[in-house]
Amino acid sequence: MSTNTLNTKIISLILEAGVAMESRHLTIETWGNISMRDPETGLLYITPSGMPYNKLVPEDIVALNPDGSLYKG
């Protein structure tokens, strides 16, 4: 996978985890974040602050470069 390609599998897993956490009452309202690192590209994917997990769409997920600079989002 090239560093120019977003990993849609990771984004889907993040969205699914957020819905599962919310449905199991493991989080309160919009508290916390979910993140995953892509081992192939080093990109870090993270949920935005202040948004309910059940309302997130793939375009809401932020991607950061390994150095912490914004890649997408």
Buried (B, 14 or more C-beta within 10 A) or exposed (E): EEEEEBBEEBBEBBBEBBBEBBEEEEBEEBEEBBEBBBEEBEBBBBBEEEEEBEEBEEEBBBBBBEEEEEBEE
